[in-house]
Structures are given as C-alpha cells and as structure tokens.
C-alpha cells in the first residue's frame, strides 16, 4: 500500500537541526550546563516506511531525561540500555514525503570530563528495503568538545608589611642563622588560589616572583626557609640560595660614610615586571580544585638586611607577584572577564636614618672644625679689607670737637 513498486523502497533522510549547548561558546562547559538538547529531523522521500526507528548511542555519563515534540506526531522513545535510546517514528507507518522533527534532552551534570568530546551516534532504520546508495544519510555523528571553564583568582598578604633596618636597630629584632653573621628579617607570605567555577579546575601552575637583587650584579637578598601547600594540593620548586649570608665589603673611609648618610633619601621600587630585574622564581604545581574550593600556599623566607644597608635609598619597596596559569593541555579555559589571575604583594624596608655612634662624633667634630675655619676666614677677610686698621680714637675725638664747636657758635649767636 502506498508503494511505487513491488519492492516498496524507502529513502530516509536524517538531519541534525541543532545541538543546543550554549549560545556563547562552541564547547560544553563541564558543570555549567545542566542539560543538552539534540534537535533531530527525519524525512522519508521514498515509499511508506514501516516500523521506522531512530537509535541514539551516547556516553554512559549522560542520562536521558525526555523526548519533546512541538505537536503530537506519534513519536515515542524508550531507553533500551543506559547509553542506548530507541525512538519510534510514526508507528506503524511513516508516510511517503513526510517529515518529523523532535528533540531529545539529556542530563549532563554527571560528566567527569575524562573524555575530550561528547559524541552521539544517531541511526535511522525501517522495516523496508532501502537502496545502498541512499544509506549514507541514515547516520549522523554529532560531537561537542568538553572543556573545564573556570574562574581562578589569587589573593595574598605578607607579614610584616614594613620593617626598619640600620646599624642602630637592635639585633633582637632580626633573625641570625647559626654560624652566620648576617641579620635577617623574617617574612611570612600567605597566598590563596580560589576557583569560582563553574567547572572543576583539574590543575594549574602558580608562579611567584621575588625581586632578588638590588642591582644586576648584586648579591641575592632572599633565602627561602620553608614552603607548604595546604591539604597536599601540590608542590613547589625553586633554586635555593647557596650563600644566604653575604656582607658586601667596601673600602669606605669616614668621609664616604658621612656622605652616604646625608645622601640616603628617596624611594627605590623593586619589581620583577621591570626590565633587567633579577628575580627569585618559585613555581608550584597545583592539583585539582573543585568549584568554590581554595588552596593555601605558605612561604617563610628570610631577607638579608646587610645588603640593604649599602643602598642609598631610605625606603626600599619590594613588589612580589603571584600569578595563576591554567594548562590548556588539560582543556581548561578562563571565564571571560572573570577575576584577576595575578596579585602583587608589597612590603617596604625603611632605613631608620640614625648614624652609628662614631659617625655622630665625627659629624660634631667636623662641624666644629668647619665653623672655626669659617670664622677665621671671615676674620682674615675683614682684616684684608682694613676693618681692624681704622683709627677709631681719632675719629671719635674729631666728632667730639665738631659738636663742641657747633654748641659754642650757637651760644654766640643767641647773645648777639
């Protein structure tokens, strides 16, 4: 019935109308999309087709929710296995020149992300014969990439945020290592990496940079003592300072020391982002972080204050930078316009600007000597100008006689 010949041949055409995931992206963000919809169209351009079915093979991590059709067309779906779905179309017959559209909806909340793509194999079959050359359009393979979409951020702080150094600062304020003469300032850094989701962060790199020299050829300042990643969420690597205690030796005389004291002013900023700056780099490999999970990194380090004493700045500002980087090989992308992945942590070293005791004595002695020299110079200058050779007694006598003469003349005029 309804056949053009005795063979009653059909020609099914399976089309993919839409794989609805997210209008903003071309991938499925794990944890961000709760379900996925496959919009399918099947057409019969041949004779009436008996017992037409559409079969769906899909991942076992998906769960079939329901089939949806805009209007009732006689389509029914049955889950034969956990990853195999059968949908009957127009039972018992799919009429010639007819077309059916429907959507199949799956739950994606249990996807682990171990597979790189989510693949659907869709096949259309009927009980009728179909020519071999027209079977190519009976099968569809649909794939969508699976990505970890994360919003990683980092915060950090340092204690203390500032400290004083100098020869007059008490040694008890610093740390002194065994068999070392240097006085070290202890610094505690606390960093926190946070994943706001929506996906799990399978792994990340954390780069921490410390400006490690005052100049390109200067000695190294920092000596890392201990590092710890909370909850065993990773491990860190760095090049240890083989010579933590370096005291710069300079052949300075007392005049150079006094000059350096009076010229010690201004602020120096040490930042690894500036070109030519030598830095200590600590790299941490962090393990998986679920949505709304954080990881704490603690760093205990020592700073050699002996090197700071030789600098001409009164304030030295250290800018330590920490940056989180995701690994594209793990199929991780950052949320557009998300939280910043870099955090600067700033602390300052302040010179107390108090000279040593012998320097104070020399300053007083030199000041007195300079004052006496200036006084003598003024005296010689006045003597050269004749200030001390003026005949003050004769001038005073002449002035006295002039006044007496004037008084006598006035008296004569009055008597006349």
C-alpha positions in Angstrom: 0.0 0.0 0.0 1.3 3.4 -1.0 4.3 1.9 -2.8 5.5 2.9 -6.2 6.7 -0.7 -7.0 6.7 -4.2 -5.5 9.8 -3.7 -3.5 8.3 -0.7 -1.7 11.6 1.0 -1.3 12.1 3.9 1.2 14.6 6.6 1.4 15.2 8.0 4.9 17.0 11.3 5.4 18.3 12.1 8.9 19.2 15.7 9.6 20.7 17.4 12.6 18.8 20.7 13.2 20.7 21.9 16.3 22.8 20.6 19.1 21.8 23.2 21.8 24.6 23.7 24.3 25.3 27.4 24.9 24.8 30.4 22.7 28.1 32.0 23.8 30.5 29.1 23.2 31.3 26.3 20.8 32.0 23.9 23.6 30.2 22.3 26.6 31.5 23.8 29.9 31.6 21.0 32.4 29.4 21.9 35.4 28.0 25.0 33.8 25.4 23.3 31.5 22.8 21.1 33.2 21.4 19.5 30.1 21.9 19.3 26.4 19.2 19.1 23.7 19.5 17.3 20.3 17.0 18.6 17.7 16.6 16.0 15.0 14.7 15.9 11.7 13.9 12.7 9.8 12.3 12.7 6.3 11.1 9.9 4.1 11.4 10.8 0.4 10.6 7.3 -0.8 7.6 5.0 -0.3 5.8 4.5 3.0 8.2 3.2 5.7 7.1 0.5 8.1 8.4 0.4 11.7 10.7 3.4 11.4 13.1 3.9 14.4 15.8 6.4 15.3 18.6 5.0 17.6 20.9 7.1 19.8 24.2 5.8 21.1 25.7 8.2 23.7 28.1 8.4 26.6 27.3 6.4 29.7 27.8 9.5 31.8 24.7 11.1 30.2 21.2 10.5 31.5 18.1 10.5 29.2 15.5 13.0 30.5 12.8 13.1 27.9 11.8 13.5 24.3 10.0 16.6 23.3 7.9 17.4 20.1 6.2 20.6 19.2 3.0 18.8 18.4 1.8 15.2 18.8 3.2 13.3 15.8 3.2 9.7 17.2 6.8 9.6 18.3 7.7 7.5 21.4 11.2 6.9 23.0 12.4 4.0 25.0 15.7 3.6 26.9 16.9 0.1 26.0 20.2 0.5 27.8 21.9 3.2 29.9 23.6 4.5 26.8 21.2 3.4 24.1 17.9 5.0 23.2 15.3 4.0 20.7 12.7 6.4 19.3 9.8 5.0 17.2 8.6 7.5 14.5 5.1 7.4 13.0 4.3 3.8 14.1 3.3 1.7 12.3 4.0 3.7 9.0 6.0 6.8 8.3 4.2 8.1 5.3 5.9 9.0 2.0 7.1 12.6 1.6 6.6 13.1 5.4 8.9 14.8 7.8 9.2 14.6 11.6 11.0 16.9 14.0 11.7 16.2 17.7 14.2 16.9 20.4 15.9 14.5 22.8 17.1 16.1 26.1 19.9 14.6 28.2 21.3 15.4 31.7 25.0 16.5 31.6 25.5 17.2 35.3 27.5 13.9 35.9 30.0 14.4 33.1 33.5 13.8 34.5 35.5 15.4 31.7 37.8 12.4 31.2 36.7 12.3 27.6 37.7 15.1 25.3 34.5 15.2 23.3 30.9 14.2 23.9 29.8 12.1 20.9 26.4 11.0 19.7 25.9 8.3 17.1 22.4 8.6 15.6 21.0 6.0 13.1 17.6 5.7 11.3 16.2 2.4 10.2 12.9 0.9 8.9 11.5 -2.5 8.1 11.5 -1.7 4.4 14.3 -2.2 1.9 16.5 0.8 1.1 18.9 1.2 -1.7 22.6 1.0 -0.7 23.5 4.3 -2.4 20.9 6.2 -0.2 22.0 4.7 3.2 24.8 7.3 3.7 22.3 9.9 5.0 20.8 7.5 7.6 23.6 8.0 10.1 24.7 11.1 11.9 27.7 11.6 14.2 27.5 14.6 16.4 30.4 15.8 18.6 30.8 18.7 21.0 34.1 19.5 22.8 34.2 19.2 26.6 36.0 22.0 28.4 36.7 22.9 32.0 35.6 26.5 32.3 37.0 28.1 35.5 37.3 31.5 37.1 40.5 31.2 39.0 41.8 34.0 41.2 44.6 34.6 43.8 44.9 36.7 46.9 47.9 37.2 49.1 49.4 39.0 52.1 52.7 39.4 53.8 53.7 39.9 57.4 55.2 42.3 58.4 54.2 44.8 55.7 57.1 47.0 56.7 60.2 46.9 58.9 63.2 49.1 59.9 66.8 48.3 59.3 70.1 50.0 60.0 73.1 49.8 62.3 71.3 51.3 65.2 68.3 48.9 65.1 68.6 46.3 67.9 69.8 42.9 66.7 67.0 41.2 68.7 64.6 42.4 66.0 66.2 40.2 63.4 67.0 36.5 62.9 70.5 35.3 62.9 71.4 31.9 61.5 73.9 29.6 63.1 77.4 30.2 62.0 76.4 33.3 60.1 77.0 37.0 60.9 74.2 38.4 58.9 71.0 39.8 60.4 67.9 38.6 58.6 64.4 39.9 58.5 61.8 37.2 58.6 58.8 37.4 56.2 55.7 35.2 56.1 53.8 35.1 52.8 50.3 33.6 52.6 48.7 33.1 49.2 45.3 31.6 48.4 44.2 30.3 45.0 40.4 30.1 44.6 38.3 28.5 41.9 34.9 30.1 41.5 33.9 27.6 38.8 31.6 26.7 37.2 33.9 23.7 36.3 36.4 21.9 38.4 40.0 23.1 37.8 41.9 19.9 37.0 45.3 21.5 37.6 47.2 24.8 37.4 50.6 26.5 37.7 51.4 29.2 40.3 54.4 31.4 39.6 55.7 33.6 42.5 58.5 36.1 41.7 60.6 37.9 44.3 62.9 40.8 43.3 66.1 39.1 44.5 68.9 41.7 43.9 69.3 45.5 44.4 71.3 45.7 41.2 72.0 43.4 38.3 75.4 42.3 39.8 74.4 42.5 43.4 74.1 39.6 45.9 71.0 37.7 46.4 68.7 39.0 49.1 66.1 36.2 49.8 66.7 32.9 51.5 63.6 30.7 51.4 63.3 28.6 54.6 60.0 26.7 54.2 57.1 26.3 51.8 53.8 24.4 52.4 50.8 23.8 50.1 47.7 23.2 52.2 45.8 19.9 52.1 48.6 18.4 49.9 47.2 20.2 46.9 50.5 20.5 45.1 54.2 21.0 45.4 56.6 23.9 44.8 60.1 24.2 43.3 62.8 26.9 43.4 66.6 27.4 43.3 67.9 27.5 46.8 70.3 30.3 47.7 73.7 28.6 48.3 75.2 31.6 50.1 72.4 33.2 52.2 74.8 35.4 54.2 76.6 37.9 52.1 78.0 41.1 53.6 79.2 43.5 50.9 82.7 44.6 51.6 83.6 48.1 50.6 86.8 50.1 51.4 84.9 53.1 52.8 86.5 55.9 54.7 84.8 58.0 57.3 84.0 60.8 54.8 82.4 58.4 52.4 80.2 57.0 55.3 79.1 60.5 56.3 78.4 61.4 52.7 76.3 58.3 52.2 74.3 59.0 55.4 73.4 62.5 54.3 72.6 61.4 50.7 70.4 58.5 51.8 67.0 59.6 50.6 64.2 58.8 48.2 62.4 55.5 47.4 63.5 52.6 45.3 60.9 50.2 43.9 62.0 46.6 43.1 59.5 44.9 40.8 60.1 41.9 38.6 57.9 43.4 35.9 60.6 46.0 35.2 63.2 45.0 32.6 66.6 43.8 33.7 65.4 42.9 37.2 66.9 39.6 38.7 64.2 37.6 40.4 63.7 34.5 42.5 61.0 32.4 40.8 59.0 29.8 42.8 56.8 27.6 40.7 54.0 25.5 42.2 52.1 22.7 40.5 48.6 22.7 42.0 46.3 19.7 41.8 42.5 19.6 41.2 40.3 22.3 42.7 36.6 21.8 42.7 34.1 24.7 42.3 34.2 27.1 45.2 37.4 25.4 46.6 40.6 27.1 47.6 44.2 26.2 48.2 46.6 28.0 50.6 50.3 28.4 50.0 52.6 29.5 52.9 56.1 30.8 52.4 58.6 31.5 55.1 61.6 33.4 53.9 64.5 35.5 55.2 65.8 38.8 53.8 69.4 39.8 54.2 69.4 43.3 55.7 73.2 43.6 55.4 72.8 44.2 51.7 70.1 46.8 52.2 72.4 48.9 54.4 74.7 49.5 51.5 72.0 51.0 49.3 71.5 54.8 49.1 67.7 54.7 49.4 65.9 55.4 52.6 62.8 53.4 51.6 63.0 50.2 49.5 59.7 48.8 48.3 59.5 45.1 47.3 56.8 44.1 44.9 56.3 40.3 44.9 54.0 39.0 42.2 51.9 35.8 42.2 50.2 34.6 39.0 47.9 31.6 38.4 48.1 29.9 34.9 45.9 27.2 33.7 47.2 24.4 31.4 45.5 24.4 28.0 46.5 20.8 27.6 44.0 19.9 30.3 41.3 21.6 28.2 40.9 24.5 30.7 39.7 28.0 29.7 39.2 31.0 31.9 35.8 32.7 32.2 35.8 35.8 30.0 36.0 39.0 32.2 36.5 36.9 35.3 38.5 37.5 38.4 42.2 38.7 38.1 44.7 35.8 38.0 47.6 38.0 39.3 48.2 39.5 42.7 51.0 41.9 43.7 52.1 41.6 47.4 54.0 44.7 48.6 56.2 45.3 51.6 58.7 48.0 52.5 62.1 48.2 54.1 62.6 51.5 55.9 66.1 52.8 56.9 66.0 54.3 60.4 68.3 57.1 59.3 70.3 57.0 62.6 74.1 57.0 62.1 76.5 55.0 64.1 78.0 56.4 67.3 81.4 57.2 65.9 79.8 58.8 62.9 77.9 61.2 65.2 81.2 62.1 66.9 82.9 62.7 63.6 79.9 64.8 62.4 80.2 67.0 65.5 84.0 67.3 65.2 83.9 68.1 61.5 81.1 70.7 62.1 83.1 72.4 64.8 86.2 72.4 62.6 84.3 73.8 59.7 82.8 76.5 61.9 86.2 77.6 63.2 87.6 77.7 59.6 84.7 79.9 58.5 85.2 82.2 61.5 88.9 82.5 60.7 88.2 83.1 57.0 85.8 85.9 57.9 88.3 87.4 60.2 91.1 87.4 57.6 88.7 88.8 55.0 87.7 91.7 57.3 91.4 92.3 58.1 92.3 92.4 54.4 89.5 95.0 53.9 91.1 97.2 56.6 88.3 96.7 59.2 90.8 96.3 62.0 93.1 99.2 60.9 90.6 102.1 61.1 91.6 104.9 63.6 88.5 104.9 65.7 90.0 107.1 68.6 90.9 110.0 66.2 87.5 109.8 64.6 85.7 109.9 67.9 87.9 113.0 69.1 87.2 114.8 65.9 83.5 114.2 66.1 83.5 115.4 69.7 85.4 118.7 68.8 82.9 119.3 66.0 80.0 119.1 68.3 81.6 121.4 70.8 82.3 124.0 68.1 78.7 123.9 67.0 77.5 124.4 70.5 79.8 127.4 71.0 78.6 129.0 67.8 75.0 128.6 68.7 75.7 130.4 72.1 77.4 133.3 70.4 74.5 133.8 68.0 72.0 133.8 70.9 73.9 136.5 72.9 74.1 138.9 69.9 
